[in-house]
Amino acid sequence: MHKLVMTRRALLRNSLGLGLAVSGGLLAQLADANELKLGKPAPPLVLHTLDGRNIATRDLTGKVVIVTFWASWCGPCLEELPVLSAYAARHAKDGLQVLGFSIDDADNLKQVRDVAASLSFPSGLLGSPYAGGYGRIWRMPVSFVIDRKGILIDNGWDDPEPAWTAERLKRVMDPLLS
């Protein structure tokens, strides 16, 4: 009996080890999200746009970047996106770049394209609910702001009301763009 228990424990330990090895990328992503700190370098992220371009946040040094996560089926997102799009269009000359990551799956590509067609900023499918160092996208809309030096200055996970409104854009973004 003792040997059988030890065997089960060893099997469980080995299974957990294999599971951790297989999901190591996932665990690393979750750990990275826990390390998301204001005043520290923003985690890198690459937008694979609907028109086939790749835009890396690391290549946008010198610009103020809003990384926003949305979905075509998210009511609050559909309210926020036109406000954010208008603001992005007005402030592109000031060095603002917005990157839109849809968490829709590929089956909703038509709906994503329909929404994205009305936006002034590039969008693409995230392809997974996990966004690297930003963690699992579990609430929407949610956005993060990166300053001109690549530093995270607004963490959407910390904001109880993260949707962009004209007032919030003025408060958070205007000082960064002036």
PyMOL CGO cylinders between C-alpha atoms (Angstrom):
from pymol import cmd
from pymol.cgo import CYLINDER

trace = [
    CYLINDER, 0.00, 0.00, 0.00, 2.74, 2.42, 0.93, 0.3, 1, 1, 1, 1, 1, 1,
    CYLINDER, 2.74, 2.42, 0.93, 4.50, 1.80, -2.38, 0.3, 1, 1, 1, 1, 1, 1,
    CYLINDER, 4.50, 1.80, -2.38, 1.22, 2.40, -4.25, 0.3, 1, 1, 1, 1, 1, 1,
    CYLINDER, 1.22, 2.40, -4.25, 0.68, 5.71, -2.45, 0.3, 1, 1, 1, 1, 1, 1,
    CYLINDER, 0.68, 5.71, -2.45, 4.22, 6.79, -3.25, 0.3, 1, 1, 1, 1, 1, 1,
    CYLINDER, 4.22, 6.79, -3.25, 3.68, 5.82, -6.86, 0.3, 1, 1, 1, 1, 1, 1,
    CYLINDER, 3.68, 5.82, -6.86, 0.49, 7.87, -7.02, 0.3, 1, 1, 1, 1, 1, 1,
    CYLINDER, 0.49, 7.87, -7.02, 2.25, 10.83, -5.43, 0.3, 1, 1, 1, 1, 1, 1,
    CYLINDER, 2.25, 10.83, -5.43, 5.15, 10.50, -7.84, 0.3, 1, 1, 1, 1, 1, 1,
    CYLINDER, 5.15, 10.50, -7.84, 2.72, 10.24, -10.74, 0.3, 1, 1, 1, 1, 1, 1,
    CYLINDER, 2.72, 10.24, -10.74, 0.84, 13.31, -9.54, 0.3, 1, 1, 1, 1, 1, 1,
    CYLINDER, 0.84, 13.31, -9.54, 4.09, 15.23, -9.04, 0.3, 1, 1, 1, 1, 1, 1,
    CYLINDER, 4.09, 15.23, -9.04, 5.29, 14.26, -12.51, 0.3, 1, 1, 1, 1, 1, 1,
    CYLINDER, 5.29, 14.26, -12.51, 1.92, 15.14, -14.04, 0.3, 1, 1, 1, 1, 1, 1,
    CYLINDER, 1.92, 15.14, -14.04, 1.98, 18.54, -12.36, 0.3, 1, 1, 1, 1, 1, 1,
    CYLINDER, 1.98, 18.54, -12.36, 5.53, 19.09, -13.57, 0.3, 1, 1, 1, 1, 1, 1,
    CYLINDER, 5.53, 19.09, -13.57, 4.53, 18.22, -17.13, 0.3, 1, 1, 1, 1, 1, 1,
    CYLINDER, 4.53, 18.22, -17.13, 1.47, 20.48, -16.88, 0.3, 1, 1, 1, 1, 1, 1,
    CYLINDER, 1.47, 20.48, -16.88, 3.61, 23.31, -15.62, 0.3, 1, 1, 1, 1, 1, 1,
    CYLINDER, 3.61, 23.31, -15.62, 6.12, 22.78, -18.39, 0.3, 1, 1, 1, 1, 1, 1,
    CYLINDER, 6.12, 22.78, -18.39, 3.40, 22.72, -21.05, 0.3, 1, 1, 1, 1, 1, 1,
    CYLINDER, 3.40, 22.72, -21.05, 1.64, 25.75, -19.58, 0.3, 1, 1, 1, 1, 1, 1,
    CYLINDER, 1.64, 25.75, -19.58, 4.87, 27.53, -18.72, 0.3, 1, 1, 1, 1, 1, 1,
    CYLINDER, 4.87, 27.53, -18.72, 4.12, 30.19, -21.30, 0.3, 1, 1, 1, 1, 1, 1,
    CYLINDER, 4.12, 30.19, -21.30, 0.72, 30.75, -19.75, 0.3, 1, 1, 1, 1, 1, 1,
    CYLINDER, 0.72, 30.75, -19.75, 2.18, 30.93, -16.25, 0.3, 1, 1, 1, 1, 1, 1,
    CYLINDER, 2.18, 30.93, -16.25, 4.81, 33.36, -17.47, 0.3, 1, 1, 1, 1, 1, 1,
    CYLINDER, 4.81, 33.36, -17.47, 2.08, 35.54, -19.00, 0.3, 1, 1, 1, 1, 1, 1,
    CYLINDER, 2.08, 35.54, -19.00, 0.11, 35.56, -15.78, 0.3, 1, 1, 1, 1, 1, 1,
    CYLINDER, 0.11, 35.56, -15.78, 3.24, 36.32, -13.76, 0.3, 1, 1, 1, 1, 1, 1,
    CYLINDER, 3.24, 36.32, -13.76, 4.10, 39.15, -16.16, 0.3, 1, 1, 1, 1, 1, 1,
    CYLINDER, 4.10, 39.15, -16.16, 0.65, 40.67, -15.71, 0.3, 1, 1, 1, 1, 1, 1,
    CYLINDER, 0.65, 40.67, -15.71, 1.25, 40.68, -11.97, 0.3, 1, 1, 1, 1, 1, 1,
    CYLINDER, 1.25, 40.68, -11.97, 4.42, 42.67, -12.63, 0.3, 1, 1, 1, 1, 1, 1,
    CYLINDER, 4.42, 42.67, -12.63, 2.58, 45.35, -14.63, 0.3, 1, 1, 1, 1, 1, 1,
    CYLINDER, 2.58, 45.35, -14.63, 3.70, 48.45, -12.75, 0.3, 1, 1, 1, 1, 1, 1,
    CYLINDER, 3.70, 48.45, -12.75, 3.19, 52.12, -13.34, 0.3, 1, 1, 1, 1, 1, 1,
    CYLINDER, 3.19, 52.12, -13.34, 6.47, 53.92, -13.94, 0.3, 1, 1, 1, 1, 1, 1,
    CYLINDER, 6.47, 53.92, -13.94, 8.15, 50.77, -15.30, 0.3, 1, 1, 1, 1, 1, 1,
    CYLINDER, 8.15, 50.77, -15.30, 8.72, 49.76, -18.94, 0.3, 1, 1, 1, 1, 1, 1,
    CYLINDER, 8.72, 49.76, -18.94, 5.49, 48.62, -20.58, 0.3, 1, 1, 1, 1, 1, 1,
    CYLINDER, 5.49, 48.62, -20.58, 5.43, 44.98, -21.66, 0.3, 1, 1, 1, 1, 1, 1,
    CYLINDER, 5.43, 44.98, -21.66, 6.03, 44.57, -25.39, 0.3, 1, 1, 1, 1, 1, 1,
    CYLINDER, 6.03, 44.57, -25.39, 3.09, 43.74, -27.61, 0.3, 1, 1, 1, 1, 1, 1,
    CYLINDER, 3.09, 43.74, -27.61, 2.70, 43.34, -31.36, 0.3, 1, 1, 1, 1, 1, 1,
    CYLINDER, 2.70, 43.34, -31.36, -0.50, 44.18, -33.20, 0.3, 1, 1, 1, 1, 1, 1,
    CYLINDER, -0.50, 44.18, -33.20, -1.09, 42.02, -36.26, 0.3, 1, 1, 1, 1, 1, 1,
    CYLINDER, -1.09, 42.02, -36.26, -3.43, 44.35, -38.13, 0.3, 1, 1, 1, 1, 1, 1,
    CYLINDER, -3.43, 44.35, -38.13, -6.37, 43.29, -40.23, 0.3, 1, 1, 1, 1, 1, 1,
    CYLINDER, -6.37, 43.29, -40.23, -4.54, 44.56, -43.33, 0.3, 1, 1, 1, 1, 1, 1,
    CYLINDER, -4.54, 44.56, -43.33, -1.47, 42.41, -42.65, 0.3, 1, 1, 1, 1, 1, 1,
    CYLINDER, -1.47, 42.41, -42.65, 0.92, 44.84, -40.96, 0.3, 1, 1, 1, 1, 1, 1,
    CYLINDER, 0.92, 44.84, -40.96, 2.76, 44.22, -37.70, 0.3, 1, 1, 1, 1, 1, 1,
    CYLINDER, 2.76, 44.22, -37.70, 3.07, 47.13, -35.29, 0.3, 1, 1, 1, 1, 1, 1,
    CYLINDER, 3.07, 47.13, -35.29, 5.21, 46.58, -32.20, 0.3, 1, 1, 1, 1, 1, 1,
    CYLINDER, 5.21, 46.58, -32.20, 4.82, 48.83, -29.19, 0.3, 1, 1, 1, 1, 1, 1,
    CYLINDER, 4.82, 48.83, -29.19, 8.61, 48.82, -28.82, 0.3, 1, 1, 1, 1, 1, 1,
    CYLINDER, 8.61, 48.82, -28.82, 8.89, 50.46, -32.27, 0.3, 1, 1, 1, 1, 1, 1,
    CYLINDER, 8.89, 50.46, -32.27, 6.71, 53.36, -31.16, 0.3, 1, 1, 1, 1, 1, 1,
    CYLINDER, 6.71, 53.36, -31.16, 9.17, 55.06, -28.82, 0.3, 1, 1, 1, 1, 1, 1,
    CYLINDER, 9.17, 55.06, -28.82, 8.64, 58.80, -29.13, 0.3, 1, 1, 1, 1, 1, 1,
    CYLINDER, 8.64, 58.80, -29.13, 4.86, 58.39, -29.40, 0.3, 1, 1, 1, 1, 1, 1,
    CYLINDER, 4.86, 58.39, -29.40, 2.21, 58.16, -26.71, 0.3, 1, 1, 1, 1, 1, 1,
    CYLINDER, 2.21, 58.16, -26.71, 0.49, 54.80, -27.17, 0.3, 1, 1, 1, 1, 1, 1,
    CYLINDER, 0.49, 54.80, -27.17, -2.91, 53.59, -26.07, 0.3, 1, 1, 1, 1, 1, 1,
    CYLINDER, -2.91, 53.59, -26.07, -3.23, 49.82, -26.21, 0.3, 1, 1, 1, 1, 1, 1,
    CYLINDER, -3.23, 49.82, -26.21, -6.94, 49.03, -26.12, 0.3, 1, 1, 1, 1, 1, 1,
    CYLINDER, -6.94, 49.03, -26.12, -8.74, 45.69, -26.00, 0.3, 1, 1, 1, 1, 1, 1,
    CYLINDER, -8.74, 45.69, -26.00, -12.27, 45.38, -27.37, 0.3, 1, 1, 1, 1, 1, 1,
    CYLINDER, -12.27, 45.38, -27.37, -14.74, 42.96, -28.97, 0.3, 1, 1, 1, 1, 1, 1,
    CYLINDER, -14.74, 42.96, -28.97, -17.45, 43.35, -31.58, 0.3, 1, 1, 1, 1, 1, 1,
    CYLINDER, -17.45, 43.35, -31.58, -20.02, 41.90, -29.15, 0.3, 1, 1, 1, 1, 1, 1,
    CYLINDER, -20.02, 41.90, -29.15, -19.07, 44.18, -26.23, 0.3, 1, 1, 1, 1, 1, 1,
    CYLINDER, -19.07, 44.18, -26.23, -21.64, 46.96, -25.78, 0.3, 1, 1, 1, 1, 1, 1,
    CYLINDER, -21.64, 46.96, -25.78, -19.42, 49.26, -23.68, 0.3, 1, 1, 1, 1, 1, 1,
    CYLINDER, -19.42, 49.26, -23.68, -16.62, 48.78, -26.24, 0.3, 1, 1, 1, 1, 1, 1,
    CYLINDER, -16.62, 48.78, -26.24, -18.90, 49.84, -29.08, 0.3, 1, 1, 1, 1, 1, 1,
    CYLINDER, -18.90, 49.84, -29.08, -19.78, 52.99, -27.10, 0.3, 1, 1, 1, 1, 1, 1,
    CYLINDER, -19.78, 52.99, -27.10, -16.13, 53.76, -26.31, 0.3, 1, 1, 1, 1, 1, 1,
    CYLINDER, -16.13, 53.76, -26.31, -14.54, 53.09, -29.70, 0.3, 1, 1, 1, 1, 1, 1,
    CYLINDER, -14.54, 53.09, -29.70, -16.02, 56.09, -31.57, 0.3, 1, 1, 1, 1, 1, 1,
    CYLINDER, -16.02, 56.09, -31.57, -14.93, 58.43, -28.75, 0.3, 1, 1, 1, 1, 1, 1,
    CYLINDER, -14.93, 58.43, -28.75, -11.42, 56.97, -28.77, 0.3, 1, 1, 1, 1, 1, 1,
    CYLINDER, -11.42, 56.97, -28.77, -11.28, 57.01, -32.57, 0.3, 1, 1, 1, 1, 1, 1,
    CYLINDER, -11.28, 57.01, -32.57, -12.23, 60.69, -32.80, 0.3, 1, 1, 1, 1, 1, 1,
    CYLINDER, -12.23, 60.69, -32.80, -9.67, 61.58, -30.14, 0.3, 1, 1, 1, 1, 1, 1,
    CYLINDER, -9.67, 61.58, -30.14, -6.98, 59.53, -31.91, 0.3, 1, 1, 1, 1, 1, 1,
    CYLINDER, -6.98, 59.53, -31.91, -7.69, 61.28, -35.22, 0.3, 1, 1, 1, 1, 1, 1,
    CYLINDER, -7.69, 61.28, -35.22, -7.49, 64.74, -33.60, 0.3, 1, 1, 1, 1, 1, 1,
    CYLINDER, -7.49, 64.74, -33.60, -4.23, 63.96, -31.81, 0.3, 1, 1, 1, 1, 1, 1,
    CYLINDER, -4.23, 63.96, -31.81, -2.28, 61.85, -34.31, 0.3, 1, 1, 1, 1, 1, 1,
    CYLINDER, -2.28, 61.85, -34.31, -0.28, 64.99, -35.19, 0.3, 1, 1, 1, 1, 1, 1,
    CYLINDER, -0.28, 64.99, -35.19, 0.64, 65.28, -31.50, 0.3, 1, 1, 1, 1, 1, 1,
    CYLINDER, 0.64, 65.28, -31.50, 2.25, 61.85, -31.51, 0.3, 1, 1, 1, 1, 1, 1,
    CYLINDER, 2.25, 61.85, -31.51, -0.67, 59.69, -30.35, 0.3, 1, 1, 1, 1, 1, 1,
    CYLINDER, -0.67, 59.69, -30.35, -0.89, 56.11, -31.62, 0.3, 1, 1, 1, 1, 1, 1,
    CYLINDER, -0.89, 56.11, -31.62, -3.79, 53.86, -30.66, 0.3, 1, 1, 1, 1, 1, 1,
    CYLINDER, -3.79, 53.86, -30.66, -3.55, 50.11, -31.21, 0.3, 1, 1, 1, 1, 1, 1,
    CYLINDER, -3.55, 50.11, -31.21, -6.82, 48.16, -31.08, 0.3, 1, 1, 1, 1, 1, 1,
    CYLINDER, -6.82, 48.16, -31.08, -6.77, 44.48, -30.15, 0.3, 1, 1, 1, 1, 1, 1,
    CYLINDER, -6.77, 44.48, -30.15, -10.05, 42.65, -30.72, 0.3, 1, 1, 1, 1, 1, 1,
    CYLINDER, -10.05, 42.65, -30.72, -10.47, 39.55, -28.61, 0.3, 1, 1, 1, 1, 1, 1,
    CYLINDER, -10.47, 39.55, -28.61, -13.07, 38.17, -31.03, 0.3, 1, 1, 1, 1, 1, 1,
    CYLINDER, -13.07, 38.17, -31.03, -12.29, 34.79, -32.53, 0.3, 1, 1, 1, 1, 1, 1,
    CYLINDER, -12.29, 34.79, -32.53, -11.66, 34.29, -36.23, 0.3, 1, 1, 1, 1, 1, 1,
    CYLINDER, -11.66, 34.29, -36.23, -15.30, 33.25, -36.74, 0.3, 1, 1, 1, 1, 1, 1,
    CYLINDER, -15.30, 33.25, -36.74, -16.30, 36.88, -36.06, 0.3, 1, 1, 1, 1, 1, 1,
    CYLINDER, -16.30, 36.88, -36.06, -13.79, 38.36, -38.49, 0.3, 1, 1, 1, 1, 1, 1,
    CYLINDER, -13.79, 38.36, -38.49, -16.51, 40.04, -40.59, 0.3, 1, 1, 1, 1, 1, 1,
    CYLINDER, -16.51, 40.04, -40.59, -17.96, 41.79, -37.53, 0.3, 1, 1, 1, 1, 1, 1,
    CYLINDER, -17.96, 41.79, -37.53, -14.47, 42.85, -36.41, 0.3, 1, 1, 1, 1, 1, 1,
    CYLINDER, -14.47, 42.85, -36.41, -13.72, 44.26, -39.87, 0.3, 1, 1, 1, 1, 1, 1,
    CYLINDER, -13.72, 44.26, -39.87, -17.04, 46.13, -39.86, 0.3, 1, 1, 1, 1, 1, 1,
    CYLINDER, -17.04, 46.13, -39.86, -16.24, 47.78, -36.52, 0.3, 1, 1, 1, 1, 1, 1,
    CYLINDER, -16.24, 47.78, -36.52, -12.59, 48.42, -37.41, 0.3, 1, 1, 1, 1, 1, 1,
    CYLINDER, -12.59, 48.42, -37.41, -13.55, 50.07, -40.72, 0.3, 1, 1, 1, 1, 1, 1,
    CYLINDER, -13.55, 50.07, -40.72, -15.02, 52.98, -38.76, 0.3, 1, 1, 1, 1, 1, 1,
    CYLINDER, -15.02, 52.98, -38.76, -11.90, 53.50, -36.60, 0.3, 1, 1, 1, 1, 1, 1,
    CYLINDER, -11.90, 53.50, -36.60, -9.06, 55.93, -37.20, 0.3, 1, 1, 1, 1, 1, 1,
    CYLINDER, -9.06, 55.93, -37.20, -6.51, 53.56, -35.68, 0.3, 1, 1, 1, 1, 1, 1,
    CYLINDER, -6.51, 53.56, -35.68, -5.24, 50.11, -36.66, 0.3, 1, 1, 1, 1, 1, 1,
    CYLINDER, -5.24, 50.11, -36.66, -6.89, 47.04, -35.21, 0.3, 1, 1, 1, 1, 1, 1,
    CYLINDER, -6.89, 47.04, -35.21, -6.35, 43.31, -35.34, 0.3, 1, 1, 1, 1, 1, 1,
    CYLINDER, -6.35, 43.31, -35.34, -7.40, 40.06, -33.75, 0.3, 1, 1, 1, 1, 1, 1,
    CYLINDER, -7.40, 40.06, -33.75, -5.58, 39.20, -30.56, 0.3, 1, 1, 1, 1, 1, 1,
    CYLINDER, -5.58, 39.20, -30.56, -6.04, 35.50, -31.28, 0.3, 1, 1, 1, 1, 1, 1,
    CYLINDER, -6.04, 35.50, -31.28, -6.20, 34.54, -27.61, 0.3, 1, 1, 1, 1, 1, 1,
    CYLINDER, -6.20, 34.54, -27.61, -7.57, 36.03, -24.40, 0.3, 1, 1, 1, 1, 1, 1,
    CYLINDER, -7.57, 36.03, -24.40, -3.95, 36.32, -23.22, 0.3, 1, 1, 1, 1, 1, 1,
    CYLINDER, -3.95, 36.32, -23.22, -2.03, 39.45, -24.10, 0.3, 1, 1, 1, 1, 1, 1,
    CYLINDER, -2.03, 39.45, -24.10, 1.52, 38.71, -23.02, 0.3, 1, 1, 1, 1, 1, 1,
    CYLINDER, 1.52, 38.71, -23.02, 2.62, 40.87, -20.13, 0.3, 1, 1, 1, 1, 1, 1,
    CYLINDER, 2.62, 40.87, -20.13, -0.83, 42.46, -19.91, 0.3, 1, 1, 1, 1, 1, 1,
    CYLINDER, -0.83, 42.46, -19.91, -2.29, 39.15, -18.75, 0.3, 1, 1, 1, 1, 1, 1,
    CYLINDER, -2.29, 39.15, -18.75, -5.60, 37.53, -19.58, 0.3, 1, 1, 1, 1, 1, 1,
    CYLINDER, -5.60, 37.53, -19.58, -8.13, 39.98, -20.94, 0.3, 1, 1, 1, 1, 1, 1,
    CYLINDER, -8.13, 39.98, -20.94, -11.10, 39.26, -18.72, 0.3, 1, 1, 1, 1, 1, 1,
    CYLINDER, -11.10, 39.26, -18.72, -12.80, 42.68, -18.63, 0.3, 1, 1, 1, 1, 1, 1,
    CYLINDER, -12.80, 42.68, -18.63, -13.60, 45.01, -21.48, 0.3, 1, 1, 1, 1, 1, 1,
    CYLINDER, -13.60, 45.01, -21.48, -13.05, 47.57, -22.52, 0.3, 1, 1, 1, 1, 1, 1,
    CYLINDER, -13.05, 47.57, -22.52, -9.63, 47.84, -20.96, 0.3, 1, 1, 1, 1, 1, 1,
    CYLINDER, -9.63, 47.84, -20.96, -6.72, 50.00, -22.09, 0.3, 1, 1, 1, 1, 1, 1,
    CYLINDER, -6.72, 50.00, -22.09, -3.15, 50.77, -21.12, 0.3, 1, 1, 1, 1, 1, 1,
    CYLINDER, -3.15, 50.77, -21.12, -1.17, 53.94, -21.82, 0.3, 1, 1, 1, 1, 1, 1,
    CYLINDER, -1.17, 53.94, -21.82, 2.52, 53.99, -22.66, 0.3, 1, 1, 1, 1, 1, 1,
    CYLINDER, 2.52, 53.99, -22.66, 4.43, 57.28, -22.64, 0.3, 1, 1, 1, 1, 1, 1,
    CYLINDER, 4.43, 57.28, -22.64, 6.95, 58.49, -25.21, 0.3, 1, 1, 1, 1, 1, 1,
    CYLINDER, 6.95, 58.49, -25.21, 9.78, 56.68, -23.40, 0.3, 1, 1, 1, 1, 1, 1,
    CYLINDER, 9.78, 56.68, -23.40, 8.00, 53.31, -23.32, 0.3, 1, 1, 1, 1, 1, 1,
    CYLINDER, 8.00, 53.31, -23.32, 6.91, 53.60, -19.68, 0.3, 1, 1, 1, 1, 1, 1,
    CYLINDER, 6.91, 53.60, -19.68, 3.50, 52.37, -18.52, 0.3, 1, 1, 1, 1, 1, 1,
    CYLINDER, 3.50, 52.37, -18.52, 1.66, 55.37, -17.14, 0.3, 1, 1, 1, 1, 1, 1,
    CYLINDER, 1.66, 55.37, -17.14, -1.95, 54.14, -17.01, 0.3, 1, 1, 1, 1, 1, 1,
    CYLINDER, -1.95, 54.14, -17.01, -2.85, 50.59, -16.04, 0.3, 1, 1, 1, 1, 1, 1,
    CYLINDER, -2.85, 50.59, -16.04, -6.40, 49.75, -17.10, 0.3, 1, 1, 1, 1, 1, 1,
    CYLINDER, -6.40, 49.75, -17.10, -6.63, 46.93, -14.56, 0.3, 1, 1, 1, 1, 1, 1,
    CYLINDER, -6.63, 46.93, -14.56, -6.38, 49.48, -11.75, 0.3, 1, 1, 1, 1, 1, 1,
    CYLINDER, -6.38, 49.48, -11.75, -9.15, 51.78, -13.03, 0.3, 1, 1, 1, 1, 1, 1,
    CYLINDER, -9.15, 51.78, -13.03, -12.60, 50.94, -11.66, 0.3, 1, 1, 1, 1, 1, 1,
    CYLINDER, -12.60, 50.94, -11.66, -14.20, 52.60, -14.71, 0.3, 1, 1, 1, 1, 1, 1,
    CYLINDER, -14.20, 52.60, -14.71, -11.74, 51.96, -17.52, 0.3, 1, 1, 1, 1, 1, 1,
    CYLINDER, -11.74, 51.96, -17.52, -13.85, 53.01, -20.52, 0.3, 1, 1, 1, 1, 1, 1,
    CYLINDER, -13.85, 53.01, -20.52, -12.55, 56.07, -22.36, 0.3, 1, 1, 1, 1, 1, 1,
    CYLINDER, -12.55, 56.07, -22.36, -14.81, 59.08, -22.17, 0.3, 1, 1, 1, 1, 1, 1,
    CYLINDER, -14.81, 59.08, -22.17, -14.09, 62.60, -23.37, 0.3, 1, 1, 1, 1, 1, 1,
    CYLINDER, -14.09, 62.60, -23.37, -13.45, 63.61, -19.74, 0.3, 1, 1, 1, 1, 1, 1,
    CYLINDER, -13.45, 63.61, -19.74, -11.09, 60.69, -19.04, 0.3, 1, 1, 1, 1, 1, 1,
    CYLINDER, -11.09, 60.69, -19.04, -9.17, 61.31, -22.29, 0.3, 1, 1, 1, 1, 1, 1,
    CYLINDER, -9.17, 61.31, -22.29, -8.74, 64.95, -21.35, 0.3, 1, 1, 1, 1, 1, 1,
    CYLINDER, -8.74, 64.95, -21.35, -7.59, 64.09, -17.84, 0.3, 1, 1, 1, 1, 1, 1,
    CYLINDER, -7.59, 64.09, -17.84, -5.21, 61.22, -18.71, 0.3, 1, 1, 1, 1, 1, 1,
    CYLINDER, -5.21, 61.22, -18.71, -4.08, 61.96, -22.24, 0.3, 1, 1, 1, 1, 1, 1,
    CYLINDER, -4.08, 61.96, -22.24, -3.99, 65.74, -22.74, 0.3, 1, 1, 1, 1, 1, 1,
    CYLINDER, -3.99, 65.74, -22.74, -1.05, 66.27, -20.34, 0.3, 1, 1, 1, 1, 1, 1,
    CYLINDER, -1.05, 66.27, -20.34, 0.96, 63.60, -22.18, 0.3, 1, 1, 1, 1, 1, 1,
    CYLINDER, 0.96, 63.60, -22.18, 0.32, 65.10, -25.59, 0.3, 1, 1, 1, 1, 1, 1,
    CYLINDER, 0.32, 65.10, -25.59, 1.05, 68.76, -24.80, 0.3, 1, 1, 1, 1, 1, 1,
]
cmd.load_cgo(trace, "trace")
